Amino acid sequence: MTTTAIRAKVHKYIDEADTKVLEVVYQLLEVYRRSNSSLLTNEQQKEVLKRSALYKAGKIKGYSIAEARKLVKQRQSS
């Protein structure tokens, strides 16, 4: 489902919701806004941005999940 479709459904539910539902949704959004503005610390965010820039510049290689699993298995059996 696209973001636009989800947004339209949520708007429809909100438009038809009673006060209790609106209060719950509001509280949920407030908790999310306060605690999940980022799941990473500032240092972790900086590291992700640094590694992303290195990857885009071709200075480091990324691995698919399958490649990473294969590498881990190889190292465990060594």
C-alpha positions as CSV (number, residue, x, y, z in Angstrom):
1,M,0.0,0.0,0.0
2,T,1.4,3.4,-0.9
3,T,1.9,6.3,1.6
4,T,-0.9,8.2,-0.2
5,A,-3.3,5.3,0.2
6,I,-2.5,4.9,3.8
7,R,-2.9,8.6,4.4
8,A,-6.3,8.6,2.8
9,K,-7.5,5.7,4.9
10,V,-6.2,7.3,8.1
11,H,-7.9,10.5,7.2
12,K,-11.1,8.7,6.6
13,Y,-10.9,6.9,10.0
14,I,-10.0,10.1,11.8
15,D,-12.9,11.9,10.2
16,E,-15.3,9.3,11.4
17,A,-13.8,8.5,14.8
18,D,-15.3,9.2,18.1
19,T,-13.5,11.2,20.9
20,K,-12.0,8.1,22.6
21,V,-10.3,6.9,19.3
22,L,-9.1,10.4,18.6
23,E,-7.5,10.7,22.1
24,V,-5.8,7.3,21.6
25,V,-4.4,8.2,18.2
26,Y,-3.3,11.6,19.5
27,Q,-1.5,10.0,22.4
28,L,0.1,7.4,20.2
29,L,1.4,10.1,17.8
30,E,2.8,12.2,20.7
31,V,4.7,9.2,22.2
32,Y,6.0,8.4,18.7
33,R,7.1,12.0,18.1
34,R,8.8,12.3,21.4
35,S,10.6,9.0,21.6
36,N,11.1,8.0,18.0
37,S,12.4,11.1,16.4
38,S,15.4,8.9,15.8
39,L,16.1,5.4,16.9
40,L,19.9,6.2,16.5
41,T,22.1,8.3,18.7
42,N,23.7,11.4,17.2
43,E,27.0,9.5,17.0
44,Q,25.3,6.6,15.2
45,Q,23.6,8.9,12.8
46,K,27.0,10.5,12.0
47,E,28.5,7.1,11.4
48,V,25.7,6.1,9.0
49,L,26.1,9.3,7.1
50,K,29.9,8.8,6.9
51,R,29.6,5.3,5.7
52,S,26.9,6.2,3.2
53,A,29.1,8.9,1.7
54,L,32.0,6.4,1.5
55,Y,29.8,3.9,-0.2
56,K,28.5,6.4,-2.7
57,A,32.0,7.5,-3.5
58,G,33.0,3.9,-4.2
59,K,35.5,3.8,-1.3
60,I,33.8,0.9,0.6
61,K,31.7,-2.1,-0.6
62,G,28.3,-3.1,0.7
63,Y,27.0,-6.6,1.0
64,S,23.6,-8.1,0.4
65,I,22.0,-10.1,3.3
66,A,22.9,-13.3,1.4
67,E,26.5,-12.3,1.0
68,A,26.8,-11.2,4.6
69,R,25.3,-14.6,5.8
70,K,27.8,-16.5,3.6
71,L,30.7,-14.5,5.0
72,V,29.6,-15.1,8.6
73,K,29.2,-18.8,7.9
74,Q,32.6,-19.0,6.3
75,R,34.3,-17.2,9.3
76,Q,32.5,-19.4,11.8
77,S,33.7,-22.6,10.2
78,S,37.3,-21.4,9.9
